[in-house]
């Protein structure tokens, strides 16, 4: 038989208690760190995102108007959305064209082209060109739109008409505001939106190991082949992120459209977010604007989930197979 002395049992018990105290202390530190680092972010998210949604839902079930008075709780606003507003189909269709056109032509495609071109030229020249392209984004929105107003001025003093007259001999001035308003808002938003994609894609291209490019050149690959087989596969996640982020951004933004065209002429450039703004803050229909905004929230969540599923973004956040200690 193996006899265990009493002091040995006491030592084992004391060690066990010590381990438990250390585990409790480690758990307490983890919770404290979680509160310290994530607490402020959680509070801000709740105040800036959750509370506004709750307020929006509350107002949408009222009859709040320009006087801000609430006389009854009703579902009339939603009945009006589904049955009474004949302009909504046009606004929704325009929003789809605007978001898809700006995203496909500029925010993703053109931003990718800019990133590839500026990383293919000498580094100093690439940095200078990207800096110049970022100037509109760093400038105030009003100043950026003032430049566009000068460019599209339908008189002979507009920059576009000066170029067409002096270089191509066009006699009749071109009025993009009247003849091509949708193309105008796509171009004005796209040129400034492409800069974000350019920066993200440039950073991703710079992170690709140089030996992959050298190996491709040794194998006889040309510039287009390197882009196709080396660069683009490495940009899967940045392209996915830009697509999802910019889709949501374009869906809810209307700042440049409001400053440039004010939604006109005749609602031809009124996207869904701008339509909500006009109904609520210009016409004083706050309850109806809140009901429309609730659908915008639902659309935004649906687009985010659809993008998450379509691009399989879960793989981006998966636990790495190799942990470096």
BELCOR-V325324 format. One record per run of one state. SS is the DSSP state (a for helix, b for strand, c for the rest). FROM is the first residue (numbers start at 1). LEN is the number of residues. Records with the same first field share a line. If there is no record, write none. Layout:
SS = FROM-LEN + FROM-LEN
//
This chain:
c = 1-5 + 61-1 + 63-10 + 74-2 + 85-3 + 121-2 + 139-2 + 152-7 + 169-7 + 180-1 + 207-3 + 219-4 + 235-1 + 253-2 + 261-11 + 283-3 + 311-2 + 318-8
a = 6-55 + 76-9 + 88-33 + 123-16 + 141-11 + 159-10 + 176-4 + 181-26 + 210-9 + 223-12 + 236-17 + 255-6 + 272-11 + 286-25 + 313-5
b = 62-1 + 73-1
//
